[in-house]
Amino acid sequence: MAIIGLGSFLDQIKSFEQSAEQYYADLRDRTNNDGVRLLTHYLAKRKQHLPQALSLIKPKDLEEARGFPVLLSEDQIPGPELFEENKLNENATGAELLATAIMFTEILLNLYEKMVELIPSGPAHGLFRTLTVIEHRSIVELKKILAMNYF
């Protein structure tokens, strides 16, 4: 376990979202499946939830929250290896891509739920509460798309 500042945690989440966006762009460049290509565009665009949630917080409150210490084990925050370990091949189906996107989103949701538990109140608590709601909605949306079996 390590104590890290909330600012460092947010930076790691931002990096995770950017890695996810790159993951989808990479698959988009390798696939010949038009449905998968369309999904990768959609998934890359929607993976910017952190900036959306941060924009709802006053700059002063955000600066204060960034210094808040949190206790996390280092393996709780996934790094680039997650994307490499789950790399889809160019023949991946839409269902495989959606299942992977759901998994990535569930990882973020679990992290945000942990932060809601660790931070009892204040702007940082509100931030992670908002992110939890956003990611819950995303999972429902992705599961609906998967259930349509369109791709």
PEVEN-V274651 format. One record per pair of residues at least 12 apart in sequence whose ideal C-beta (glycine too) atoms are under 10 Angstrom apart, sorted by sequence separation. I is the first residue (numbers start at 1). J is the second residue. If there is no record, write none. Layout:
BEGIN
i->I j->J
i->I j->J
END
This chain:
BEGIN
i->24 j->36
i->27 j->39
i->28 j->40
i->88 j->100
i->115 j->127
i->116 j->128
i->24 j->37
i->27 j->40
i->28 j->41
i->86 j->99
i->87 j->100
i->115 j->128
i->116 j->129
i->26 j->40
i->86 j->100
i->114 j->128
i->115 j->129
i->116 j->130
i->24 j->39
i->25 j->40
i->28 j->43
i->112 j->127
i->113 j->128
i->116 j->131
i->24 j->40
i->25 j->41
i->27 j->43
i->28 j->44
i->112 j->128
i->113 j->129
i->115 j->131
i->116 j->132
i->23 j->40
i->24 j->41
i->27 j->44
i->83 j->100
i->86 j->103
i->111 j->128
i->112 j->129
i->115 j->132
i->24 j->42
i->25 j->43
i->86 j->104
i->112 j->130
i->113 j->131
i->114 j->132
i->21 j->40
i->24 j->43
i->25 j->44
i->112 j->131
i->113 j->132
i->23 j->43
i->24 j->44
i->111 j->131
i->112 j->132
i->23 j->44
i->24 j->45
i->82 j->103
i->83 j->104
i->111 j->132
i->112 j->133
i->21 j->43
i->22 j->44
i->24 j->46
i->82 j->104
i->109 j->131
i->110 j->132
i->112 j->134
i->113 j->135
i->20 j->43
i->21 j->44
i->24 j->47
i->108 j->131
i->109 j->132
i->112 j->135
i->113 j->136
i->20 j->44
i->21 j->45
i->23 j->47
i->108 j->132
i->109 j->133
i->111 j->135
i->112 j->136
i->21 j->46
i->22 j->47
i->82 j->107
i->109 j->134
i->110 j->135
i->20 j->46
i->21 j->47
i->78 j->104
i->108 j->134
i->109 j->135
i->17 j->44
i->20 j->47
i->21 j->48
i->108 j->135
i->109 j->136
i->19 j->47
i->20 j->48
i->107 j->135
i->18 j->47
i->78 j->107
i->105 j->134
i->106 j->135
i->109 j->138
i->17 j->47
i->18 j->48
i->77 j->107
i->78 j->108
i->105 j->135
i->108 j->138
i->109 j->139
i->16 j->47
i->17 j->48
i->76 j->107
i->105 j->136
i->108 j->139
i->17 j->49
i->18 j->50
i->105 j->137
i->106 j->138
i->17 j->50
i->78 j->111
i->105 j->138
i->106 j->139
i->14 j->48
i->16 j->50
i->17 j->51
i->76 j->110
i->77 j->111
i->104 j->138
i->105 j->139
i->76 j->111
i->13 j->49
i->14 j->50
i->102 j->138
i->103 j->139
i->105 j->141
i->106 j->142
i->13 j->50
i->14 j->51
i->101 j->138
i->102 j->139
i->105 j->142
i->76 j->114
i->101 j->139
i->104 j->142
i->105 j->143
i->11 j->50
i->72 j->111
i->102 j->141
i->103 j->142
i->10 j->50
i->14 j->54
i->102 j->142
i->101 j->142
i->102 j->143
i->72 j->114
i->10 j->53
i->72 j->115
i->99 j->142
i->102 j->145
i->10 j->54
i->70 j->114
i->98 j->142
i->99 j->143
i->101 j->145
i->102 j->146
i->70 j->115
i->97 j->142
i->98 j->143
i->101 j->146
i->72 j->118
i->98 j->144
i->68 j->115
i->71 j->118
i->98 j->145
i->99 j->146
i->40 j->88
i->70 j->118
i->98 j->146
i->69 j->118
i->70 j->119
i->97 j->146
i->98 j->147
i->68 j->118
i->95 j->145
i->98 j->148
i->68 j->119
i->94 j->145
i->95 j->146
i->10 j->62
i->36 j->88
i->40 j->92
i->94 j->146
i->39 j->92
i->98 j->151
i->36 j->90
i->39 j->93
i->40 j->94
i->43 j->97
i->47 j->101
i->65 j->119
i->68 j->122
i->70 j->124
i->94 j->148
i->95 j->149
i->97 j->151
i->7 j->62
i->10 j->65
i->11 j->66
i->36 j->91
i->39 j->94
i->43 j->98
i->46 j->101
i->68 j->123
i->94 j->149
i->95 j->150
i->96 j->151
i->6 j->62
i->7 j->63
i->10 j->66
i->36 j->92
i->38 j->94
i->39 j->95
i->49 j->105
i->68 j->124
i->94 j->150
i->95 j->151
i->9 j->66
i->23 j->80
i->26 j->83
i->30 j->87
i->31 j->88
i->33 j->90
i->36 j->93
i->37 j->94
i->40 j->97
i->43 j->100
i->47 j->104
i->65 j->122
i->67 j->124
i->68 j->125
i->94 j->151
i->6 j->64
i->7 j->65
i->8 j->66
i->22 j->80
i->30 j->88
i->31 j->89
i->32 j->90
i->33 j->91
i->35 j->93
i->36 j->94
i->39 j->97
i->43 j->101
i->47 j->105
i->50 j->108
i->64 j->122
i->65 j->123
i->66 j->124
i->93 j->151
i->6 j->65
i->7 j->66
i->8 j->67
i->9 j->68
i->19 j->78
i->23 j->82
i->24 j->83
i->30 j->89
i->31 j->90
i->32 j->91
i->33 j->92
i->35 j->94
i->36 j->95
i->39 j->98
i->42 j->101
i->46 j->105
i->49 j->108
i->53 j->112
i->64 j->123
i->65 j->124
i->5 j->65
i->6 j->66
i->7 j->67
i->9 j->69
i->12 j->72
i->19 j->79
i->23 j->83
i->27 j->87
i->30 j->90
i->31 j->91
i->33 j->93
i->36 j->96
i->63 j->123
i->64 j->124
i->65 j->125
i->5 j->66
i->6 j->67
i->7 j->68
i->8 j->69
i->9 j->70
i->16 j->77
i->19 j->80
i->22 j->83
i->23 j->84
i->26 j->87
i->27 j->88
i->29 j->90
i->30 j->91
i->31 j->92
i->33 j->94
i->36 j->97
i->40 j->101
i->43 j->104
i->47 j->108
i->61 j->122
i->62 j->123
i->65 j->126
i->5 j->67
i->6 j->68
i->8 j->70
i->15 j->77
i->16 j->78
i->20 j->82
i->26 j->88
i->27 j->89
i->30 j->92
i->31 j->93
i->35 j->97
i->36 j->98
i->39 j->101
i->43 j->105
i->50 j->112
i->61 j->123
i->62 j->124
i->65 j->127
i->5 j->68
i->6 j->69
i->9 j->72
i->15 j->78
i->16 j->79
i->19 j->82
i->20 j->83
i->23 j->86
i->27 j->90
i->49 j->112
i->60 j->123
i->61 j->124
i->65 j->128
i->5 j->69
i->6 j->70
i->8 j->72
i->12 j->76
i->13 j->77
i->15 j->79
i->16 j->80
i->19 j->83
i->23 j->87
i->24 j->88
i->26 j->90
i->33 j->97
i->4 j->69
i->5 j->70
i->12 j->77
i->13 j->78
i->15 j->80
i->19 j->84
i->23 j->88
i->27 j->92
i->58 j->123
i->61 j->126
i->62 j->127
i->3 j->69
i->4 j->70
i->12 j->78
i->16 j->82
i->31 j->97
i->57 j->123
i->61 j->127
i->3 j->70
i->4 j->71
i->9 j->76
i->12 j->79
i->16 j->83
i->56 j->123
i->57 j->124
i->2 j->70
i->3 j->71
i->4 j->72
i->9 j->77
i->2 j->71
i->3 j->72
i->8 j->77
i->57 j->126
i->1 j->71
i->2 j->72
i->4 j->74
i->27 j->97
i->56 j->126
i->57 j->127
i->1 j->72
i->2 j->73
i->56 j->127
i->1 j->73
i->2 j->74
i->1 j->74
i->4 j->77
i->24 j->97
i->27 j->100
i->53 j->126
i->54 j->127
i->57 j->130
i->2 j->76
i->53 j->127
i->56 j->130
i->1 j->76
i->53 j->128
i->24 j->100
i->53 j->129
i->54 j->130
i->23 j->100
i->24 j->101
i->50 j->127
i->53 j->130
i->54 j->131
i->23 j->101
i->52 j->130
i->53 j->131
i->52 j->131
i->53 j->132
i->20 j->100
i->24 j->104
i->53 j->133
i->20 j->101
i->23 j->104
i->49 j->130
i->50 j->131
i->53 j->134
i->49 j->131
i->52 j->134
i->53 j->135
i->20 j->104
i->50 j->134
i->19 j->104
i->20 j->105
i->49 j->134
i->49 j->135
i->17 j->104
i->20 j->107
i->16 j->104
i->20 j->108
i->46 j->134
i->49 j->137
i->49 j->138
i->16 j->107
i->17 j->108
i->47 j->138
i->16 j->108
i->46 j->138
i->13 j->108
i->16 j->111
i->43 j->138
i->46 j->141
i->46 j->142
i->13 j->111
i->12 j->111
i->13 j->112
i->43 j->142
i->42 j->142
i->9 j->111
i->13 j->115
i->39 j->142
i->42 j->145
i->10 j->115
i->9 j->115
i->39 j->145
i->6 j->115
i->39 j->150
i->6 j->118
i->38 j->150
i->39 j->151
i->6 j->119
i->38 j->151
i->10 j->124
i->37 j->151
i->9 j->124
i->35 j->150
i->36 j->151
i->35 j->151
i->10 j->127
i->34 j->151
i->6 j->124
i->13 j->131
i->33 j->151
i->9 j->128
i->6 j->127
i->6 j->128
END
